[in-house]
Amino acid sequence: MDSNNVGYGFGEATAAAYPLYTNFSAFIQDEWHALPRLNASFGLRWDVNPAPGVTAGLMPYTVTGLDDLSTVSQTPAEPI
């Protein structure tokens, strides 16, 4: 294939999708006054964002081999 020819691929999904996204975030903040002109303010944040799932139907596809385009493939969908 020369540089003027570009290949395109298209995909279509006709199955109903019921995605499930779960996440949890927590944040704590405090401020400490050591002296009238000296303050310390600090905070801590924690986020958990697991991979998406489904509530019904097939699990989403996963793409593997993205480090080399000649090895890109999809893993099969699994029923829940």
N, CA and C of each residue as an Amber inpcrd file, in Angstrom:
protein
   240
   0.8550000  -1.1780000   0.0000000   0.0000000   0.0000000   0.0000000
   0.8950000   1.2320000   0.0000000   0.6730000   2.1360000  -0.9430000
   1.4840000   3.3430000  -0.9390000   0.8870000   4.3780000   0.0060000
   1.5920000   5.4900000   0.1800000   1.1850000   6.4810000   1.1740000
  -0.0840000   7.2290000   0.7770000  -0.5350000   7.1380000  -0.4790000
  -1.7590000   7.8290000  -0.9050000  -3.0170000   7.0190000  -0.6200000
  -2.8770000   5.7310000  -0.4420000  -4.0310000   4.8830000  -0.1590000
  -4.1630000   4.6990000   1.3440000  -5.3070000   5.0050000   1.8570000
  -5.5440000   4.8800000   3.2900000  -6.6960000   3.9190000   3.4890000
  -6.5390000   2.9550000   4.3790000  -7.6090000   2.0050000   4.6450000
  -8.4350000   2.4360000   5.8410000  -9.7190000   2.2400000   5.7510000
 -10.6170000   2.5730000   6.8360000 -11.4070000   1.3320000   7.2190000
 -11.7380000   1.2340000   8.4870000 -12.5750000   0.1400000   8.9480000
 -13.7350000   0.6850000   9.7500000 -14.8770000   0.0750000   9.6090000
 -16.0630000   0.5120000  10.3270000 -16.6650000  -0.6710000  11.0550000
 -17.2160000  -0.4190000  12.2210000 -17.8920000  -1.4600000  12.9810000
 -19.2390000  -0.9520000  13.4590000 -20.1520000  -1.8650000  13.6600000
 -21.4890000  -1.4870000  14.1070000 -21.9750000  -2.5010000  15.1240000
 -22.5870000  -2.0110000  16.1800000 -23.1610000  -2.8820000  17.2020000
 -24.6640000  -2.6620000  17.2300000 -25.4090000  -3.7450000  17.1600000
 -26.8610000  -3.6170000  17.1580000 -27.4900000  -4.1500000  18.4380000
 -26.6920000  -4.7030000  19.3320000 -27.2220000  -5.2450000  20.5840000
 -27.4860000  -4.1090000  21.5730000 -28.4830000  -4.3110000  22.4220000
 -28.7780000  -3.3210000  23.4570000 -27.6330000  -3.2880000  24.4630000
 -27.3060000  -2.1070000  24.9320000 -26.2100000  -1.9460000  25.8870000
 -26.7660000  -1.4520000  27.2140000 -26.2870000  -2.0300000  28.2880000
 -26.6870000  -1.6450000  29.6440000 -25.4220000  -1.4160000  30.4690000
 -24.7140000  -0.3100000  30.2070000 -23.4250000  -0.0970000  30.8850000
 -23.5930000   0.2140000  32.3700000 -22.5670000  -0.1420000  33.1260000
 -22.5220000   0.1180000  34.5530000 -21.1710000   0.7620000  34.8630000
 -21.2070000   2.0060000  35.3160000 -19.9940000   2.7320000  35.6850000
 -20.0190000   2.9420000  37.1910000 -18.9580000   2.5340000  37.8500000
 -18.8620000   2.6530000  39.2940000 -17.6430000   3.5020000  39.6330000
 -17.8090000   4.4420000  40.5490000 -16.6430000   5.1780000  41.0260000
 -16.9010000   5.6420000  42.4470000 -15.8210000   5.8970000  43.1460000
 -15.8910000   6.3890000  44.5170000 -14.8020000   7.4290000  44.6910000
 -15.1720000   8.5710000  45.2460000 -14.2080000   9.6440000  45.4880000
 -14.3640000  10.1490000  46.9140000 -13.2540000  10.4320000  47.5510000
 -13.2750000  10.9870000  48.9110000 -12.2480000  12.1190000  48.9830000
 -12.5810000  13.1560000  49.7430000 -11.6820000  14.2980000  49.8830000
 -11.7560000  14.8040000  51.3120000 -10.6030000  15.0560000  51.9080000
 -10.5110000  15.5920000  53.2750000  -9.6480000  16.8450000  53.1940000
 -10.0780000  17.8850000  53.8680000  -9.3190000  19.1320000  53.8670000
  -9.2930000  19.6980000  55.2760000  -8.1850000  20.3320000  55.6310000
  -8.0680000  20.9620000  56.9450000  -7.1700000  22.1880000  56.8220000
  -7.3410000  23.0930000  57.7480000  -6.5270000  24.2970000  57.7810000
  -6.0750000  24.5190000  59.2170000  -4.8000000  24.8340000  59.3770000
  -4.2280000  25.0000000  60.7070000  -3.6070000  26.3800000  60.8020000
  -3.9490000  27.1060000  61.8520000  -3.4130000  28.4470000  62.0830000
  -2.3220000  28.3520000  63.1570000  -1.0710000  28.3670000  62.7440000
   0.0510000  28.2730000  63.6760000   0.2710000  29.6010000  64.3930000
   0.2580000  30.6680000  63.6470000   0.4270000  32.0290000  64.1570000
  -0.6090000  32.9060000  63.4480000  -0.8570000  34.1020000  63.9300000
  -1.8300000  34.9600000  63.2440000  -1.5110000  35.1910000  61.7620000
  -0.2310000  35.1730000  61.3750000   0.1370000  35.3990000  59.9810000
   0.7120000  34.1560000  59.3100000   0.5750000  32.9920000  59.9430000
   1.0930000  31.7450000  59.3710000  -0.0030000  30.6900000  59.4120000
  -0.4660000  30.2960000  58.2360000  -1.5120000  29.2750000  58.1140000
  -0.9890000  28.1090000  57.2750000  -1.4750000  26.9270000  57.5790000
  -1.1750000  25.7420000  56.7700000  -2.4950000  25.1340000  56.3320000
  -2.6330000  24.9200000  55.0370000  -3.8400000  24.3260000  54.4810000
  -3.4340000  23.0820000  53.7030000  -4.1240000  21.9660000  53.9290000
  -3.7640000  20.7340000  53.2380000  -5.0140000  19.9230000  52.9500000
  -4.9090000  19.0400000  51.9770000  -6.0320000  18.1800000  51.6020000
  -5.5300000  16.8580000  51.0680000  -6.4050000  15.8690000  51.0920000
  -6.0970000  14.5260000  50.6110000  -7.2800000  14.0380000  49.7960000
  -7.0050000  13.5480000  48.5750000  -8.0610000  13.0550000  47.6960000
  -7.7730000  11.6090000  47.3340000  -8.8450000  10.7990000  47.2570000
  -8.7280000   9.3900000  46.8900000  -9.8360000   9.0680000  45.9040000
  -9.4900000   8.5130000  44.7330000 -10.4510000   8.1400000  43.6950000
 -10.2730000   6.6790000  43.3320000 -11.3880000   5.9730000  43.2020000
 -11.3930000   4.5950000  42.7180000 -12.3270000   4.5540000  41.5170000
 -11.8030000   4.1790000  40.3570000 -12.5870000   4.1030000  39.1300000
 -12.3080000   2.7670000  38.4400000 -13.0070000   1.7030000  38.8320000
 -12.7650000   0.4110000  38.1910000 -13.2650000   0.4000000  36.7490000
 -12.8770000  -0.6080000  36.0060000 -13.3030000  -0.7460000  34.6120000
 -14.8210000  -0.8480000  34.5420000 -15.4400000  -0.3280000  33.4700000
 -16.8960000  -0.4110000  33.3530000 -17.3650000  -1.8520000  33.2030000
 -18.5820000  -2.0770000  33.6100000 -19.2050000  -3.3910000  33.4820000
 -20.5680000  -3.2480000  32.8390000 -21.4150000  -4.2430000  33.0050000
 -22.7720000  -4.2000000  32.4620000 -23.7500000  -4.6860000  33.5130000
 -24.9990000  -4.2500000  33.3880000 -26.0460000  -4.7350000  34.2830000
 -26.7770000  -5.9110000  33.6720000 -26.7610000  -6.0350000  32.3510000
 -27.3930000  -7.1510000  31.6450000 -26.7420000  -7.2850000  30.2760000
 -26.7740000  -8.4740000  29.7130000 -26.2340000  -8.6780000  28.3680000
 -24.7870000  -9.1100000  28.3980000 -24.0600000  -8.7590000  27.3420000
 -22.6630000  -9.1530000  27.1940000 -21.7360000  -8.1170000  27.8030000
 -20.6010000  -8.5750000  28.3000000 -19.5690000  -7.6670000  28.7910000
 -19.0030000  -6.8890000  27.6020000 -18.5090000  -5.6860000  27.8410000
 -17.9230000  -4.9030000  26.7340000 -16.6870000  -5.5870000  26.1650000
 -16.3900000  -5.2960000  24.9100000 -15.1820000  -5.8230000  24.2820000
 -13.9520000  -5.1260000  24.8450000 -12.8410000  -5.8330000  24.8380000
 -11.5620000  -5.2670000  25.2410000 -10.6150000  -5.3610000  24.0590000
  -9.9200000  -4.2820000  23.7730000  -8.9630000  -4.2600000  22.6710000
  -7.5860000  -4.5420000  23.2540000  -6.8470000  -5.4710000  22.6230000
  -5.5020000  -5.8160000  23.0730000  -4.5110000  -5.6110000  21.9330000
  -3.2450000  -5.5240000  22.2530000  -2.1870000  -5.4130000  21.2550000
  -2.0370000  -4.0330000  20.6610000  -2.3710000  -2.9840000  21.4180000
  -2.2940000  -1.6320000  20.8790000  -0.8660000  -1.1190000  20.7260000
   0.1200000  -1.8120000  21.2880000   1.4980000  -1.3610000  21.1580000
   2.0370000  -1.5790000  19.7410000   1.4380000  -2.4890000  18.9710000
   1.8300000  -2.7370000  17.5800000   0.5460000  -2.9080000  16.7700000
   0.2980000  -2.0130000  15.8110000  -0.9730000  -2.0380000  15.0770000
  -1.2070000  -3.3340000  14.3110000  -0.1630000  -4.0910000  14.0160000
  -0.3550000  -5.3590000  13.3140000  -0.8910000  -6.4460000  14.2360000
  -0.8830000  -6.2200000  15.5570000  -1.3620000  -7.2330000  16.5020000
  -2.6430000  -6.8290000  17.2170000  -3.3000000  -5.7350000  16.8020000
  -4.5260000  -5.2800000  17.4690000  -5.6250000  -6.3150000  17.2700000
  -6.3100000  -6.6540000  18.3590000  -7.4250000  -7.5950000  18.2840000
  -8.4030000  -7.3180000  19.4230000  -9.5960000  -7.8880000  19.3010000
 -10.6120000  -7.7740000  20.3390000 -10.7650000  -9.1010000  21.0360000
 -10.9490000  -9.0340000  22.3400000 -11.2490000 -10.2670000  23.0690000
 -12.7300000 -10.5390000  22.9200000 -13.1450000 -11.7800000  22.9590000
 -14.5750000 -12.0760000  22.7990000 -15.4050000 -11.5640000  23.9720000
 -16.6310000 -11.1670000  23.6770000 -17.5540000 -10.7180000  24.7260000
 -18.0210000 -11.9290000  25.5130000 -18.1540000 -11.7560000  26.8130000
 -18.5830000 -12.8490000  27.6850000 -19.9390000 -12.5060000  28.2770000
 -20.8530000 -13.4700000  28.3580000 -22.1290000 -13.2120000  29.0210000
 -21.9260000 -13.0650000  30.5150000 -22.7720000 -12.2670000  31.1570000
 -22.6360000 -12.1020000  32.6130000 -23.3960000 -13.1850000  33.3430000
